[in-house]
Amino acid sequence: MLRQTLLQAAKSDRLRHLVETAPVSRGVVKRFVAGDREEDAVLVSAELVGSGRRVTLDHLGEDTTGTGQARAVREAYVKVLAMLSAAGVTESGKVEVSVKLSAVGQALPGDGEAVALENARAICEAAAQAGTTVTLDMEDHTATDSTLGILAELRKDWPWVGAVLQSYLRRTEGDCKDLAGQGSRVRLCKGAYDEPESVAYRDTHEVDLSYVRCLKILMAGQGYPMVASHDPRLVDIAGALAVENHRPLGSYEFQMLYGIRPQEQKRLAGLGETMRVYVPYGNQWYGYLMRRMAERPANTVFFVRGLVTRG
Ligand code: FDA
Protein backbone atom coordinates (compact mmCIF):
# COMPACT_ATOMS: atom_id res chain seq x y z
CA MET A 1 0.00 0.00 0.00
CA LEU A 2 2.75 2.45 1.06
CA ARG A 3 4.78 1.32 -1.96
CA GLN A 4 1.94 2.09 -4.38
CA THR A 5 1.25 5.47 -2.73
CA LEU A 6 4.91 6.47 -3.00
CA LEU A 7 5.15 5.28 -6.60
CA GLN A 8 2.05 7.35 -7.42
CA ALA A 9 3.59 10.30 -5.56
CA ALA A 10 6.67 9.93 -7.76
CA LYS A 11 4.52 11.08 -10.70
CA SER A 12 2.98 14.13 -8.96
CA ASP A 13 4.36 17.49 -10.13
CA ARG A 14 2.80 19.34 -7.14
CA LEU A 15 4.45 17.07 -4.60
CA ARG A 16 7.68 17.19 -6.57
CA HIS A 17 7.74 20.98 -6.25
CA LEU A 18 6.87 20.88 -2.52
CA VAL A 19 9.54 18.34 -1.64
CA GLU A 20 12.26 19.73 -3.91
CA THR A 21 11.91 23.20 -2.40
CA ALA A 22 11.68 22.10 1.25
CA PRO A 23 14.66 23.73 2.98
CA VAL A 24 16.26 20.56 4.30
CA SER A 25 15.44 18.15 1.49
CA ARG A 26 18.85 18.46 -0.08
CA GLY A 27 20.63 17.56 3.14
CA VAL A 28 18.52 14.42 3.43
CA VAL A 29 18.99 13.57 -0.24
CA LYS A 30 22.77 13.58 0.12
CA ARG A 31 22.76 10.04 1.40
CA PHE A 32 21.50 8.72 -1.95
CA VAL A 33 22.64 11.36 -4.47
CA ALA A 34 26.24 12.43 -5.15
CA GLY A 35 25.36 16.13 -5.54
CA ASP A 36 23.98 18.60 -8.07
CA ARG A 37 27.02 19.22 -10.23
CA GLU A 38 29.32 17.23 -12.51
CA GLU A 39 32.18 18.08 -10.14
CA ASP A 40 30.32 16.32 -7.28
CA ALA A 41 29.78 13.26 -9.46
CA VAL A 42 33.45 13.06 -10.42
CA LEU A 43 34.56 13.47 -6.80
CA VAL A 44 32.28 10.74 -5.47
CA SER A 45 33.20 8.43 -8.38
CA ALA A 46 36.91 8.89 -7.72
CA GLU A 47 36.40 8.15 -4.01
CA LEU A 48 34.51 4.95 -4.78
CA VAL A 49 37.13 3.83 -7.29
CA GLY A 50 39.78 4.58 -4.65
CA SER A 51 37.97 2.18 -2.30
CA GLY A 52 38.10 -0.67 -4.85
CA ARG A 53 34.58 -0.26 -6.20
CA ARG A 54 33.39 0.61 -9.69
CA VAL A 55 30.74 3.12 -10.62
CA THR A 56 27.88 3.61 -13.04
CA LEU A 57 26.93 7.28 -13.07
CA ASP A 58 23.37 8.46 -13.70
CA HIS A 59 22.53 12.05 -14.62
CA LEU A 60 19.16 12.40 -12.89
CA GLY A 61 16.15 13.29 -14.99
CA GLU A 62 13.37 11.43 -16.76
CA ASP A 63 10.25 12.15 -18.80
CA THR A 64 11.89 14.89 -20.85
CA THR A 65 9.25 17.08 -22.50
CA GLY A 66 11.19 18.77 -25.34
CA THR A 67 14.06 18.17 -27.74
CA GLY A 68 16.06 21.02 -26.18
CA GLN A 69 15.87 19.37 -22.77
CA ALA A 70 16.84 16.02 -24.31
CA ARG A 71 19.82 17.66 -25.98
CA ALA A 72 20.88 19.25 -22.66
CA VAL A 73 20.89 15.82 -20.98
CA ARG A 74 23.04 14.45 -23.81
CA GLU A 75 25.48 17.36 -23.39
CA ALA A 76 25.63 16.78 -19.65
CA TYR A 77 26.66 13.15 -20.26
CA VAL A 78 29.25 14.12 -22.86
CA LYS A 79 30.68 16.71 -20.45
CA VAL A 80 30.82 14.40 -17.43
CA LEU A 81 32.43 11.61 -19.50
CA ALA A 82 35.19 14.01 -20.58
CA MET A 83 35.68 15.11 -16.96
CA LEU A 84 35.80 11.52 -15.72
CA SER A 85 38.31 10.64 -18.42
CA ALA A 86 40.48 13.63 -17.48
CA ALA A 87 40.33 12.45 -13.84
CA GLY A 88 41.65 9.05 -15.01
CA VAL A 89 38.73 6.97 -13.71
CA THR A 90 37.17 5.66 -16.93
CA GLU A 91 39.94 3.28 -17.98
CA SER A 92 38.83 -0.37 -18.21
CA GLY A 93 35.29 0.79 -17.58
CA LYS A 94 35.94 1.58 -13.91
CA VAL A 95 33.40 4.40 -14.15
CA GLU A 96 30.73 4.06 -16.82
CA VAL A 97 27.36 5.79 -17.27
CA SER A 98 23.73 4.70 -17.02
CA VAL A 99 21.22 6.46 -19.26
CA LYS A 100 17.42 6.67 -19.05
CA LEU A 101 16.19 6.89 -22.62
CA SER A 102 13.17 8.95 -21.51
CA ALA A 103 15.64 11.62 -20.37
CA VAL A 104 17.08 11.88 -23.89
CA GLY A 105 13.70 12.08 -25.64
CA GLN A 106 12.25 8.56 -26.00
CA ALA A 107 8.74 9.58 -24.90
CA LEU A 108 8.49 12.71 -27.06
CA PRO A 109 5.52 12.54 -29.42
CA GLY A 110 6.25 11.71 -33.04
CA ASP A 111 9.92 10.97 -33.51
CA GLY A 112 10.85 10.48 -29.83
CA GLU A 113 12.56 7.15 -30.45
CA ALA A 114 14.71 8.61 -33.22
CA VAL A 115 15.63 11.58 -31.00
CA ALA A 116 16.59 9.24 -28.15
CA LEU A 117 18.63 7.04 -30.49
CA GLU A 118 20.55 10.01 -31.87
CA ASN A 119 21.28 11.37 -28.39
CA ALA A 120 22.23 7.92 -27.08
CA ARG A 121 24.62 7.55 -30.04
CA ALA A 122 26.42 10.76 -29.04
CA ILE A 123 26.73 9.50 -25.46
CA CYS A 124 28.10 6.13 -26.66
CA GLU A 125 30.63 7.93 -28.86
CA ALA A 126 31.80 9.99 -25.86
CA ALA A 127 32.00 6.84 -23.72
CA ALA A 128 34.06 5.07 -26.40
CA GLN A 129 36.47 8.00 -26.49
CA ALA A 130 36.76 7.82 -22.71
CA GLY A 131 37.42 4.07 -22.87
CA THR A 132 34.29 3.08 -21.02
CA THR A 133 30.75 1.76 -21.47
CA VAL A 134 27.07 2.78 -21.30
CA THR A 135 24.14 0.90 -19.78
CA LEU A 136 20.56 1.76 -20.73
CA ASP A 137 18.35 1.89 -17.64
CA MET A 138 14.94 0.24 -17.96
CA GLU A 139 11.82 2.25 -17.11
CA ASP A 140 8.17 1.18 -16.97
CA HIS A 141 6.90 -1.70 -19.11
CA THR A 142 5.44 0.54 -21.82
CA ALA A 143 9.03 1.43 -22.79
CA THR A 144 10.57 -2.07 -22.73
CA ASP A 145 10.21 -2.93 -26.43
CA SER A 146 11.35 0.51 -27.53
CA THR A 147 14.36 0.38 -25.19
CA LEU A 148 15.41 -3.08 -26.38
CA GLY A 149 14.99 -1.89 -29.99
CA ILE A 150 17.29 1.09 -29.38
CA LEU A 151 19.73 -1.21 -27.57
CA ALA A 152 19.92 -3.47 -30.64
CA GLU A 153 20.63 -0.46 -32.88
CA LEU A 154 23.36 0.86 -30.59
CA ARG A 155 24.99 -2.55 -30.21
CA LYS A 156 25.62 -2.69 -33.97
CA ASP A 157 28.27 0.00 -33.45
CA TRP A 158 29.08 -0.44 -29.76
CA PRO A 159 28.54 -4.11 -28.78
CA TRP A 160 29.35 -3.28 -25.15
CA VAL A 161 26.16 -1.22 -24.58
CA GLY A 162 24.40 -2.81 -21.62
CA ALA A 163 20.72 -3.43 -20.93
CA VAL A 164 18.64 -3.72 -17.77
CA LEU A 165 16.05 -6.46 -17.34
CA GLN A 166 13.49 -6.49 -14.51
CA SER A 167 12.56 -9.81 -12.91
CA TYR A 168 9.08 -8.57 -11.94
CA LEU A 169 8.05 -8.58 -15.61
CA ARG A 170 6.57 -11.87 -16.83
CA ARG A 171 8.38 -11.50 -20.16
CA THR A 172 11.87 -11.21 -18.68
CA GLU A 173 12.93 -14.87 -18.76
CA GLY A 174 12.46 -14.73 -22.53
CA ASP A 175 14.42 -11.48 -22.78
CA CYS A 176 17.23 -13.05 -20.73
CA LYS A 177 17.43 -15.92 -23.22
CA ASP A 178 17.63 -13.41 -26.09
CA LEU A 179 20.35 -11.39 -24.38
CA ALA A 180 22.52 -14.13 -22.86
CA GLY A 181 24.88 -14.32 -25.86
CA GLN A 182 28.54 -13.45 -26.29
CA GLY A 183 29.44 -9.83 -25.51
CA SER A 184 26.06 -8.99 -24.04
CA ARG A 185 26.02 -7.03 -20.77
CA VAL A 186 22.79 -7.44 -18.81
CA ARG A 187 21.97 -5.85 -15.47
CA LEU A 188 19.30 -7.91 -13.73
CA CYS A 189 17.19 -6.09 -11.13
CA LYS A 190 13.80 -6.72 -9.53
CA GLY A 191 12.16 -3.61 -11.02
CA ALA A 192 11.14 -0.31 -9.42
CA TYR A 193 7.87 0.80 -11.07
CA ASP A 194 4.22 0.16 -10.20
CA GLU A 195 3.28 -2.38 -12.87
CA PRO A 196 -0.10 -4.07 -13.47
CA GLU A 197 -0.71 -7.75 -12.73
CA SER A 198 -1.23 -8.39 -16.45
CA VAL A 199 2.47 -7.85 -17.19
CA ALA A 200 4.20 -8.21 -13.83
CA TYR A 201 4.41 -10.45 -10.77
CA ARG A 202 2.98 -8.46 -7.86
CA ASP A 203 3.96 -10.91 -5.16
CA THR A 204 7.49 -10.27 -3.84
CA HIS A 205 8.23 -13.99 -3.50
CA GLU A 206 7.29 -14.53 -7.14
CA VAL A 207 9.55 -11.64 -8.15
CA ASP A 208 12.43 -13.27 -6.23
CA LEU A 209 11.79 -16.67 -7.83
CA SER A 210 11.73 -15.05 -11.24
CA TYR A 211 15.02 -13.29 -10.40
CA VAL A 212 16.66 -16.65 -9.68
CA ARG A 213 15.31 -18.21 -12.89
CA CYS A 214 16.60 -15.25 -14.91
CA LEU A 215 19.96 -15.28 -13.16
CA LYS A 216 20.37 -18.98 -13.96
CA ILE A 217 19.92 -18.20 -17.65
CA LEU A 218 22.36 -15.28 -17.60
CA MET A 219 25.03 -17.08 -15.55
CA ALA A 220 24.84 -20.14 -17.85
CA GLY A 221 25.06 -17.90 -20.94
CA GLN A 222 28.02 -16.35 -22.74
CA GLY A 223 27.40 -12.74 -21.70
CA TYR A 224 28.38 -10.60 -18.73
CA PRO A 225 25.70 -10.70 -15.98
CA MET A 226 25.40 -7.68 -13.68
CA VAL A 227 23.64 -8.70 -10.48
CA ALA A 228 21.86 -5.56 -9.24
CA SER A 229 20.33 -6.27 -5.86
CA HIS A 230 20.83 -5.55 -2.15
CA ASP A 231 19.06 -8.77 -1.26
CA PRO A 232 21.49 -10.96 0.75
CA ARG A 233 19.83 -14.18 -0.47
CA LEU A 234 20.16 -13.17 -4.11
CA VAL A 235 23.78 -12.11 -3.62
CA ASP A 236 24.53 -15.57 -2.14
CA ILE A 237 22.66 -17.34 -4.92
CA ALA A 238 24.54 -15.32 -7.57
CA GLY A 239 27.86 -16.33 -6.00
CA ALA A 240 26.83 -20.00 -5.97
CA LEU A 241 25.65 -19.86 -9.60
CA ALA A 242 28.94 -18.28 -10.67
CA VAL A 243 30.84 -21.19 -9.10
CA GLU A 244 28.43 -23.77 -10.59
CA ASN A 245 28.93 -22.25 -14.05
CA HIS A 246 32.75 -22.10 -13.65
CA ARG A 247 32.72 -18.33 -14.00
CA PRO A 248 35.96 -16.72 -12.82
CA LEU A 249 35.93 -13.46 -10.85
CA GLY A 250 35.53 -10.59 -13.29
CA SER A 251 33.23 -12.48 -15.68
CA TYR A 252 30.18 -11.06 -13.87
CA GLU A 253 29.64 -8.27 -11.35
CA PHE A 254 27.52 -7.15 -8.41
CA GLN A 255 25.81 -3.76 -8.41
CA MET A 256 24.19 -1.76 -5.60
CA LEU A 257 22.87 1.77 -5.23
CA TYR A 258 24.87 4.63 -3.73
CA GLY A 259 24.11 4.92 -0.02
CA ILE A 260 22.59 1.45 0.32
CA ARG A 261 24.47 -1.33 2.14
CA PRO A 262 27.89 0.34 1.76
CA GLN A 263 29.53 -2.13 4.15
CA GLU A 264 28.31 -5.04 2.07
CA GLN A 265 29.63 -3.29 -1.04
CA LYS A 266 33.07 -3.04 0.57
CA ARG A 267 32.93 -6.64 1.80
CA LEU A 268 32.24 -7.98 -1.70
CA ALA A 269 34.94 -5.79 -3.24
CA GLY A 270 37.35 -7.02 -0.53
CA LEU A 271 36.67 -10.61 -1.61
CA GLY A 272 37.88 -9.73 -5.11
CA GLU A 273 34.37 -9.50 -6.59
CA THR A 274 33.64 -6.72 -9.06
CA MET A 275 31.31 -4.38 -7.19
CA ARG A 276 29.78 -1.45 -9.06
CA VAL A 277 27.86 1.36 -7.36
CA TYR A 278 25.04 3.16 -9.18
CA VAL A 279 25.63 6.85 -8.41
CA PRO A 280 22.96 9.40 -9.35
CA TYR A 281 23.75 13.11 -9.51
CA GLY A 282 21.88 16.26 -10.55
CA ASN A 283 19.02 18.30 -9.13
CA GLN A 284 16.12 16.22 -10.49
CA TRP A 285 16.27 13.65 -7.73
CA TYR A 286 12.58 13.52 -6.79
CA GLY A 287 11.38 10.50 -8.84
CA TYR A 288 14.54 8.54 -8.03
CA LEU A 289 14.18 9.17 -4.31
CA MET A 290 10.48 8.28 -4.24
CA ARG A 291 11.28 4.89 -5.81
CA ARG A 292 13.97 4.25 -3.17
CA MET A 293 11.46 5.04 -0.41
CA ALA A 294 8.86 2.78 -1.98
CA GLU A 295 11.36 -0.08 -1.72
CA ARG A 296 12.04 0.28 1.97
CA PRO A 297 9.95 1.92 4.70
CA ALA A 298 13.13 2.63 6.71
CA ASN A 299 14.25 4.98 3.93
CA THR A 300 10.92 6.81 4.21
CA VAL A 301 11.30 7.21 7.97
CA PHE A 302 14.83 8.56 7.45
CA PHE A 303 13.59 11.07 4.86
CA VAL A 304 10.50 12.24 6.76
CA ARG A 305 12.48 12.58 10.01
CA GLY A 306 14.97 14.78 8.15
CA LEU A 307 12.17 16.97 6.85
CA VAL A 308 10.44 17.27 10.21
CA THR A 309 13.53 17.90 12.33
CA ARG A 310 15.15 20.08 9.66
CA GLY A 311 18.46 18.37 10.30
P1 FDA B 1 14.53 -5.46 -2.06
O1 FDA B 1 14.27 -4.00 -2.09
O2 FDA B 1 13.39 -6.41 -2.21
O3 FDA B 1 15.31 -5.76 -0.73
C1 FDA B 1 15.67 -7.10 -0.43
C2 FDA B 1 16.53 -7.14 0.81
O4 FDA B 1 17.72 -6.38 0.59
C3 FDA B 1 15.90 -6.53 2.05
O5 FDA B 1 15.02 -7.42 2.67
C4 FDA B 1 17.13 -6.24 2.88
O6 FDA B 1 17.62 -7.42 3.46
C5 FDA B 1 18.13 -5.78 1.82
N1 FDA B 1 18.09 -4.32 1.70
C6 FDA B 1 17.45 -3.60 0.78
N2 FDA B 1 17.62 -2.28 0.99
C7 FDA B 1 18.38 -2.17 2.08
C8 FDA B 1 18.91 -1.08 2.83
N3 FDA B 1 18.64 0.20 2.50
N4 FDA B 1 19.67 -1.34 3.89
C9 FDA B 1 19.91 -2.61 4.27
N5 FDA B 1 19.43 -3.70 3.61
C10 FDA B 1 18.69 -3.48 2.54
N6 FDA B 1 15.07 -0.67 -11.38
C11 FDA B 1 14.46 -0.47 -12.57
O7 FDA B 1 13.26 -0.65 -12.68
N7 FDA B 1 15.20 -0.08 -13.66
C12 FDA B 1 16.56 0.09 -13.59
O8 FDA B 1 17.18 0.43 -14.59
C13 FDA B 1 17.20 -0.13 -12.34
N8 FDA B 1 18.55 0.01 -12.19
C14 FDA B 1 19.16 -0.38 -11.02
C15 FDA B 1 20.54 -0.38 -10.91
C16 FDA B 1 21.14 -0.86 -9.76
C17 FDA B 1 22.63 -0.91 -9.68
C18 FDA B 1 20.35 -1.33 -8.67
C19 FDA B 1 20.98 -1.88 -7.44
C20 FDA B 1 19.00 -1.29 -8.76
C21 FDA B 1 18.37 -0.80 -9.91
N9 FDA B 1 16.99 -0.74 -10.01
C22 FDA B 1 16.42 -0.51 -11.24
C23 FDA B 1 16.15 -0.87 -8.79
C24 FDA B 1 15.70 -2.29 -8.56
O9 FDA B 1 14.76 -2.66 -9.54
C25 FDA B 1 15.05 -2.46 -7.19
O10 FDA B 1 13.94 -1.64 -7.11
C26 FDA B 1 15.98 -2.15 -6.04
O11 FDA B 1 17.29 -2.60 -6.29
C27 FDA B 1 15.49 -2.85 -4.77
O12 FDA B 1 15.49 -4.23 -4.95
P2 FDA B 1 16.48 -5.24 -4.20
O13 FDA B 1 16.86 -6.29 -5.19
O14 FDA B 1 17.61 -4.51 -3.65
O15 FDA B 1 15.59 -5.95 -3.14
Boltz pocket constraint, residues with backbone or C-beta under 6 A from the ligand:
constraints:
  - pocket:
      binder: B
      contacts: [[A, 136], [A, 137], [A, 138], [A, 139], [A, 164], [A, 166], [A, 187], [A, 189], [A, 190], [A, 191], [A, 192], [A, 193], [A, 228], [A, 229], [A, 230], [A, 231], [A, 232], [A, 255], [A, 256], [A, 257], [A, 259], [A, 260], [A, 261], [A, 276], [A, 277], [A, 278], [A, 291], [A, 295], [A, 296]]
      max_distance: 6.0
